[in-house]
């Protein structure tokens, strides 16, 4: 019997229940990237800290932080696009996507090209007799 699949982590998942060793942070707008080990995060924030608190700490270092007291809120201003790509994911982040599950590929033998080229058809010229 195989072990049960890990639960999908959410922003409310506490660090004690996070299924993977690495926490990855990314931003849609700038090139900020952060990877933290789970043990380091537990040592700094504790086992009962939700993942959303760590994401908030990542956003706090962003110049576009919407919760910063130094910036005036703007209706159409730039906001931080920080996210965690592993939130809501079922498989571990280091597993290649091809190994996650089997997928049905449309098509079959009828869609394959022939192994050997067929005889080329000879085109008839205008005015050419058919019995020659």
N, C-alpha and C positions, 0 to 999 in steps of 0.2 A: 504494500500500500504506500503510495507516494505521500509526502507531506503536503498539508494544505497550502494553497497559493497564498502569498502575502496579500494583505488588504491594500487597497489603493490609498496612499497617503493623501491627506488634505491639509489645509492650512491650520486646522485644529488638532491634528495629530501631535501627540507629545513626543519628545525625543526618545523616550523609553520604548515606544511602539513603532518608531521609524524603521522600516525593514532593511535599509541598505546602509553601507558604511560611509558613503560619500554624499554630502549635500551639495548640489550644484546651484549656483545663482547666475542669472544672465539678465541682460537689459536689451529691450527691443530697439532703443534709440541710440544709445552710445555703445562703446565697445567694452563696457565694464563687465568683467567676468570674475566669479569667485567660486572656488571649490574648497569646502571645509570638511574635515573628518568628523565623524559623529562623536568620537571620544573627546575631541577638543571642544566641540559645542556643548557637550554634557558637562565638561569641567568648567566652562565659563557660565552657562545659563542654568544648569541643573537638569535633572531627568524629567521634571514635570513641565518644562517650558514648551509651549506649542511652536510649531515650525513657523507660524505667522510672525512670531516675535523675532525670529532670526531674519526673516525676509524684511521686516521693518528696520532691523539694524543695518542690513545691506542698503536699504533705501536711504537711510539717514546720512550716508556718506556721499550721496548723489547731489550734484549742484542743482538738479531739477526737482528736488524733494518737495512735494506739495504740502507737507506738514511742517516745513521749516519756518521758523519765526523771522528769518532774515528776508524772505521773499514775500511780496505782497500777492495774495491770491488773484489769479487772472482767469477769466472765463474761458478764453481760447488759448491760453498760454501753454507752453511745453510742460509736460508732466513726466515723471520718471516712469519708465516702462519695465521696471524690474519684475522678474518672475522666476519661478523654479521649474525647470523643464520636467522634473520627475514627479511633480504633483499630479495625481490622477493616473499614473502609469501603473500597469500591472506587473510587468517584468522588470528585472533589475536593469539599471542603466548601462552596465558594462556588457550586457549580452547583445550580440548582433541581432538586428531585426529579423534576419532570415531564420534564426533559431527560436524565435518566440512561439510560433505556431505554424501549422501547415496551412497553406493557402491553395485554393483551387485556381488553376490557370485556365482561362477560357480557350477553347479550341481543342484540337486533337490531331489525329493522324491525317484527317482530310485536309487540314490546313498546312500540312508540311509540303515543302518543295520536293519535286521528284529527285531521286538519287542520281539518275542518268539523264542527260539531255535527250529529248526526243528528236526524231527526224525533222529537219527544217522543211517547212512547206515552201514549195517553189511557186512564185507568183507568175501568173501568165501575163504576157505582154499583149497590148491591144493589137488585134489583127493576127495573132498567132493561132495556128490550127491546133485543135485539141488532140489529134491523132498523131502528131509529129513527135 
